[in-house]
């Protein structure tokens, strides 16, 4: 059973997330919080496998709460809920240890897939989120965007052909198990490739690696 905490300052959003998760018999919502500080306290009290946090909450915000949870309760994976107008905040959250990024208006199946991926020790970057991050980076200026594209392609060029294959699938939000099935290899092999990819790309997590994949043009 995957134990989940939901944190959002809007009761209707919490109810909606709870209703979606109730459709999966292997997911149990063990607590709800209305702000970031309460979310951190609830994580300590209930020890959920995954904490679903709104990126913007009163008091301690979602980004700060995610960083504190990852620092004090690393066994709890963090999934951030975002909206289309918060691209810069997504970039901040990438560095805060969050393992999943989902759009609130996304498909219900995506929420379940993201929670399952993070609960399994993987990361889940919604393709829409990745596209928005790349678009936001590009909006800072053609020259800067071109420089980032070139830098991303240079970093990707250091990967082996198989690592590039894994990175493409990782960039679409697949878990290690899903990548293993797609490439017809054992999951341990995929884990080894992912570790190598993170080291070669000089990033801290799979979500950040997915952004590099999008910037380099590997993922449509």
N, C-alpha and C positions, 0 to 999 in steps of 0.2 A: 504494500500500500504506500502510495506517495503522499506524504503529509504536506499540506500547503497552507501558507499564510497569505492573506489578501490585505493589502494596505492601500487605501484610497480615501480621500476626504469626502468623496461623493457617495452617499449610501446606495444610490441607484447603480453606480458603476460596480460597487462591491457585489450587489445583488446579481447583476448581470454576469459577472465573472463566476460567481458561485454557481449560478444556474448552468453555465456552460460546463464547468468542471464536474457538476453532478451527473452529467451524461456518461462520464467515464468511471466504471466501477472500481478502477484501481487508483483513483485519486480521491483523497479526503481533505476537505477544508477544515483545519483544526482551530483556526483563529482569524479574526479580522481586526484591523486597526484603522483609525481615522487620520493618523499623521505619522511622520517618520519616527519620532521618539517612541511613540507607542509601539510601532512596528519592531523596533530594536528590542524593546522590553518583552514583547510577545515572542520573539524568536528565542530569547533566553528561557522563557517560561515553557514554551511548547516544543521547541527544537524541531521545527518543520524541515523537511528535505529541501523545499523550495519556498522562497518568499517572493511574491508578486507585488511589486511596488509601483505606484504612480510616480512618474518622474518629478511632478510638482505637487508638493503638499505643504500645508502651513507648518510653521515651526521648523523642525528638522526636515529638509526636503528629501526627495527620493534618492538623489545622487549621494548626499551626505549619509543617509541611512544605509544605502547599499555599501558604501565604503566601510562604515562602522561594523556592519554585519559580517562583511568579508574578513575584517580584521579580528573580530572577537568571536565569531562563530563560523569559521571557514567551511564547516561541513554543510552549511546551508547555502544552496545556490540562489542567486538573485536574478529574477526576470523583471525588466523594466517595461512599464506600459507608457507609450508615448503618443503624441499626436503629430500631425504633419507640420505644425508650426514650431517645433522644438528641436530643429536639426542641430543647433549649436550645443544644446544640452545633451543630446545623444553623444556627441563627441566627448563631452566631459565624462559622461557615464562610462564610456569605453575605457577610460583610465581609472575608473573607480572599482573595478573588479566585477561588474555585472556580467553575467554569462549569457543572458538572453535579452533581446530587444524586440518588442512587438508593438504594432499599431493598434490603438483601441478600436478602430473601425475595421480591423481585419476580420478574416473568416474565423469562426469559432474553432474549426479544426486546427488552425494555426496556433491558437492559444494552448490547446492540449498538446500539440506536437512540441511546442517550445518547452512546456513544463516537463514533458517526458524526457526530452533531450538533456535539459539541465539536470534533472534528477538522476540521469544516467552518467553524469560527469562530463557531458559534452557541452556545447554551446549552441545557441540558436539565434541567428540573426535573420529576422524577417527580410525576404528579398526587397520588400518595399522600403524597409528601414535602410538597408544598404544602398539602395538607389538614391534615397533622399540624402544620405550622408555624402555620397559622391557628388550629387547635384549641388549641395551646399558648399562643398569644397571648391567646386568649379565656379560658383557664383562669386568667389572672392577675386576673380580676375583671370582672364585667359592665360596670361603668362604664368601665374602661379599654378593654375590648374594643369597647364602643359608640363610644368616642372614636376608636379606630383605624379602625373601619368608616366613621365620618363623615369622618375625615381622608382615608382612601383614596378615598372617593367624591368628595370635593372635588377631590382631585388628578386623578382620572380625568375629572372634568367639564371640565378644561382641554383635553382631547384632542379632536381632530376626530372625526367619525363614522368615518372610515376608520381612524384610529389606534386607535380603540376596537376595531374589527374585528380589527386586527392584534394588539392586546394580548390579546384573548380567545384567539386561536389560539396566541400565544406562551405564554400561561398553561397551555395543555394540553401544552406540550413540543414543539411543531412547530418545525422549522428554517425558515430564511428561504426555502429552495427549496420546502418543503412548503406554507408559507403562500402563496407566490406562486402555486403551482398551485391551491390552494383558492380564492384570490381572483381567479384568472385575470389576474394582472399579472406584469410582469417582476420578477426577483429584486432588481434594483437599486432598484426602487421600494419594495420591502419593507424593504431595508436603510436607505433614507432615512427611512421611517416609524419603524423601530425606534430609530434615532439620535434622532429627534425625541421619541419616547415616553420614552426614558431621560432626556433633558434636562428634559422637562416634569414627569416624576414625581420628578425629583431623585434618581435611583438610579444606581448604578455599573455594574450588569450586568443581563442578561436574567432571571436567576434572581430577583433582588430585584424586578424589575418583575412577574414572575409572582406573587410573593407579594402585591403590591399588588392585582393583578387578583383574586386569591382573596379578599382582605380586603374588596374593594369589592363582592363578590358577582357578578362578571362570569363566573366559572368555577364550575360546579356542584361 
